[in-house]
Structure formats: structure tokens, C-alpha cells
């Protein structure tokens, strides 16, 4: 299996690397023809630089999953959509709501940032975000920015930032939508919503329900069910002066069964913002937000409650100076923990100031940023980044960057009863990256190579008293390369990604646990009048489940198939077949993921 994967991966990488050579002759003519596909192939992103920039201008390694991608693939899990994207790896303890971790360039969930419409969501105790509890039908866009963003977002933006966006409601008049479906494992999916624009007011309201009996997550085990009910409300109004106010609330609530117990969960973000054009060149925005992660567990050890809440006030100013832009702001946040576990400390606050310059000296571009964080629990940290870009010609941009970031110790690391270590320092990282992007009217390619050096990594180790506790003992180096490409031509939409990773524990020389070294993802879709057909291939190499590299998990390849039929105006049906060849695979020891699963859904609306 491993030999076959390496052969397949190398062929895929070679084919992708050859794309620039094979198509360069056509690029000159293509660029002069139509630019209707540029919004898809070179989309505007806001996560990379805190300001609207195309992917090509962002000087970052960035991928965008747009509304059409969400609609075509219609995934049952957000992690299925992310798996195998450039620089992205996913591990899970089974399917359908089971505990998952999303790795960005080898950095786990607690060293990467998840945001929803500009509001950060995570557990202050565990440190990471519970991706598995977010229903993909609540979102219509995702931006994946790879590389350190500590100088813009503060703690934990070591591997990068994933930002999810809810529907904005930018079409005139109410646009209703309804979806009903189900399939394998007695799965049921229902969702409904309405969005639109009336004058200067935009709105989006939605609700969804997902329920499944699930399947065994261990060989020979019993089915483990999962249900999730989510609701969304988003309203914004723009005044004639250009000022804008808005409010957002997203809440997911449900139940998840696992071996030995079950839990009730809540994931919630809420916020209000006001944006004011101080002058023609100065935009000022104030955002007040709250994020909640709540978990009530009943298992073999009894009942427990761990609720965390983060409240944030953020003030950001964007000032234009001709072709240049200055961004400056401040942020205050507070984490609070309420738990049946007796934490010594139950709150901490963080104060920060940040600034960034986006300078355009075409064909040169410079992006420089700096941030200062002062945290009540672990002290102050300064992070910065510098990126340089150069347009080789109309189609190719060369970039290079260096940046620092840090991962904050969580409440569990610092204060877990009888084993927390309040003297922990944050993990620190420094990343160097070079990349080049080719951008044409109907296709693009992007190649990046990077190295991330970690110091003071937090790991559980024995203390002088013989007890185990988290300590700053490890250092690591993660090297890698990413190659991605996309094409839209003649009703075809093609996407390809190849990731190579070398994650090394510098103390032992072993590979860091649960990271695959090679990953390939291919997505192909074709429009055929009222019909559409498509499929995805995700293949990954083996990984180790432990730090000593003695527990090896085999590589795997998955094929997902899909078809759609618009059988009447505003009415469509979709069929998806996940893991079509019924591959049994594991990304964590002793846990298995779902086998072949088919789903059918009927949709009304745009």
C-alpha cells in the first residue's frame, strides 16, 4: 500500500508541476480573452491581510472554498471538505461528530485559529476548536490561510487561520431555500433559510438539523449516534453616509455518543459591529463579540461540565495612502472557565495592539506587521512578519516571507487539578517561506516551500516528584512544500493539491505524531445542462500515532462521487456516495472511520 501510494503521489506531483510548462504557451492568449472566471480562480480574500486582496496579491499561501464548492460537494462534515486541501490534514476518532483535529502545515487545532465571520471560536481549556460540531450547511465560503499570522491574530495562529463565512444576503428581495435529505446509517438532514436585501439592509436567517445512528467507531463495537441542531441570524444595515452596523449569532447544539459515554455540546458565536468612514480614506470598525464552547459529559468516570467563554472587543482602522494601506488597532479579550473540575484560576485577560503596512511599489510589494500581546496568565509576547512580492510579468508573482507566532498554554496546561503547570511559557515558532504563483484567465497554479522551527513545545513529562505534568521540553522543525492548481474551462471545474511534510521532533529525530508526510487531493466536476457530475480523490501516506513512532497507521485513498439534477426551476436533487470503495481507514489508533455511505437530498432555492 505504501509503495503504491508513493508512486501515485509522485506521479500526481509531477503532473501538477508540469502544468505551468504545458500551458504557458496558451496563457498569453487566454489572458487577453475573458476574465469572467477570475473571481473564482483569483478570489478576493480578507483573512490573510485584514484587508481585501486577491489571492495573488495577498503574498500568502491561501485557498478558498467558495459557495459553489460547498453546494457541489454537500458534505456531511466540515472536516470532509477540509481534508486534503493544500497543507491541511485531518485526524478523527471516528465519523459523525467524533473528536477531530485539523492540522495546518503540521500544526494541530490548538496551534491554528478558527474564525467565523471574524469571531474566533475555540475551547479555552482544550485550546483548539471543535470543527466536528459545525454544520457545513451554515456556511457558504471558507478561506484557508497557511503560515504564521500571530502578528495579526495573536496567540495560536502558528499553522495559519481558517475563516468560515455565513451567507451575506446580497440579492434583492427574499431568497428562500429548503433542503431535505437522508441516507446511510439512518441519517436525516433538514435545513431551511431565507436571505436577501431590502434597501440598505441585508439579512440571512437559517436553521438546520442533522441526525444519524452512526456506525461503530471501533471494530466490533456498537453504533455511535450524533445529532446537531444549528441556527443562524445575521443582519446588517448600510446608511447613506457609508456607515454600517451589523449583528451575528450562530449556535450549534446537540448530542454525541462515543465509547464509554456521551456528551451534550454547544458551540456559539455572537457579535455586533459598527463601521464608520471617518474620511474618504479612513475606515474605522469596532467589534464586540462572544464565543462559547460548552461540554456536558457523562461517562464511566461520572458526570462533568466544562464551559468556556471568550469575550472580545476589537478596534481596527484601515487608512489608504494612495496605493498603500496602513492598518492599526487594539484588542481586549477575556477567557472564562466554568467547570466541575476545580481549576485554580478560572479567568484570564489579554490586551493587544497591532499594526500592518501594505505597500505597493509595483512590481514590488511589501507587507510588514507587528503585534504586542500582554496576557495575565503567561506574560507578554511580540510577534511580527515581513513579506515581499515581485511581479515577474502579468501572470507570475514571486513571494518570500518570514514570520513569528506563538501558541498559548491552555487552562488545562496551566491549571488542570493536581497536574497543571502555571509556570509554562508559550510555544514559539519562526517560519520562512518562498512561493510563486501563476495566475491566468482560466486557471492558476501555486507552489510554496516553507520551514517552521518550534521552541518550548509543551509536552507531558515526568517531574522531579515522579508525577507527569506539562513542561516546555521539546523543539521541532517542520519542513514542507505545497503545490496546488485549479482550472475552469468548457463546463469543467478541476482542483488539485499535493502536500509534502517533514515534521521532526528535534530531540529524538522521530516524526511528530499523527502527521502524514504526503497528501494528494483531486476534485473534478462537470456541468451537463441540467445535470452535474463530479468526484473527489483524497490519498494520504502512513503516519505514526505516538511520539516513539512504534504505532504505525497505514496510508489510505478515498473516492467520493456526486451527481446533481435540476429537475425544475429552483428545484434540484443531489446524490453523494462517500468512500465509494468502502475503504476501512484510521487516522488515530483503535478508531475507524465510516465505510461506504450514500445520501440523497432535494433542494429548493438558488
Buried (B, 14 or more C-beta within 10 A) or exposed (E): EEEEBBEBBEEBBEBBBEBBEEBEEEBEEBBEEEBEBBEBBBBBBBBBBBBEBBBBBBBBBBBBBBEEBBBBBBBBBBBBBBBBBBBBBBBBBBBBBBBBBBBBBBBBBBBBBBBBBBBBBBBBBBBBBBBBBBBBBBBBBBBBBBBBBBBBBBBBBBBBBBBBBBBBBEEEEEBEBBBBBBBBBEBBBBBBBBBBBEEEEBBBBBBBBBBBBBBBBBEEBEBBBBBBBBBBBBBBBBEEEEBBBBEBBBBBBBBBBBBEBBBBBBBBBBBBBEBBBEEEEEBBBBBBBBBBBBBBBEEEEEEBBBBBBBBBEBBBBBBBEEEBBBBBBBBEBBBBBEBEBEBEEBBBBBBBBBBBBBBBEEEEBBBBBBBBBEBEBBEEBEBBBBBBBBBEEEBBBBBBBBBBBBBBBBBBBBBBEEBBBEEBBBBBBBBBBBBBBBBBBBBBBBBBBBBBBBBBBBEEEEEEEEEEBBBBEBBBBBBBBBBBBBBBEEEEBBBBBBBBBBBBBBEEEBBBBBBBBBBBBBBBBBBEEEEBEBBBBBBBBBBBBEBEBEBEBBBBBBBBBBBBBBEEEEEBBBBBBBBBEEEEBBBBBEBBBBBEBBBEBBBBBE
